[in-house]
Amino acid sequence: MVRSGKSTPRQGQAEKPTEEQLRTALEEMERYKSIVSKSRVLAIVWRVAPGVWPVEFVSDNVVEVLGCTADDLMSGRVTWPGITHPEDVPRLEAEVAAYLKEGQPQWSREYRLVIRSGQTRWFTDRNSTVRDSQGRITRIQGIVHDITERKRAEEERAQYREQLRGLASELSSAEERERRRVAEDLHDQVSQNLGAMSMHLQMLRGADLVSTQTAALEDSLALLRATARSVRTMTFELCPPMLYETGLAPALAWLAEQSQQGFEGRLGFECSDGVPPLPEEVRAFAFRAARELLNNALKHASPQNMRLRLAAEGAYATISVEDDGVGFDPEAIRSGGPGQRGFGLFAVRERARSLGGRLEIDAVVGRGSRLTLVLPGGE
């Protein structure tokens, strides 16, 4: 039997890579190494030693990212805890201890490093554990990525949001002051002038007038009464006097009565005992928010029954509007989703937040909704 000069691998024995395969693998490794070295992403391996975390390997681009060399870290001249921001060290140690105790195979963290130039930069790492032959976690290998620019952008956005909230709060306060001023002018000047005009015209009823003059007089009196009612309604819609004279509860009771008009279903109002007093600015917002929540439900929910309720929750006052209408998806509102209903509730939520309160949304599509405004008390 003639045997071939080539040996064939036994069953279960791996084929040795050819020279060409080895060359291809080395080229691939060099390519990946080149990609990593030109990025701001570090490849790193730590040995598990809490409090020390010796670096056993780090990619060569560590010089560009941290300002120190790979040898600095692997020799221990520079330690990972030593370059971690002091405020972040306890948190990171606790997190890693929990990950290792739970045996989590992968995790990610965000923290600050103080690089050699003295600059503090933000990083995130994505890690996985390496176990020995006995199953013990001995090393952690990870990818460390500089996210400083992203963090700065997030901080700028947060600052812009706070500025916008502040501006919105100032605008709302200015709008409320203007509403109150116009309402007071309508009440103190226009309404009184209309009343005086009505009295003067009524004095003419006893005069010797022809029929056409009498008819014109009665028409004028009727027009004055209608105008006075319109001015009174405008005054209440702008700024109900009772809101400042007798308090929030009577104003909400009046609001419920007004909202009942034109609504074929039932709209009830309830007020519990012990509701804490609200500062003037918060009280004005509470009334307007309640009207917005009622109008929102009447317009979009198609309810048969509604309830407006003023209650106490510790040091907070709560105003809830409940309906048995079509309901909606709360997530669309929380995420600031589009839609007329979402915009109104979003505005109420943001204004409540600026005053130290919140808007709680409990709704299910097809099963109605309950929206509760929670506002801090105290004059």
MOFENBEL-V936891 format. One record per helix or strand of 3 or more residues. SS is the DSSP state (2 for helix, 1 for strand). FROM is the first residue (numbers start at 1). TO is the last residue. Records with the same first field share a line. If there is no record, write none. Layout:
BEGIN
SS = FROM-TO + FROM-TO
END
This chain:
BEGIN
2 = 19-37 + 62-66 + 70-75 + 80-83 + 86-102 + 148-206 + 211-239 + 241-245 + 248-260 + 280-300 + 330-334 + 340-354
1 = 41-47 + 55-58 + 106-114 + 120-131 + 137-146 + 266-271 + 305-313 + 316-323 + 358-363 + 369-376
END
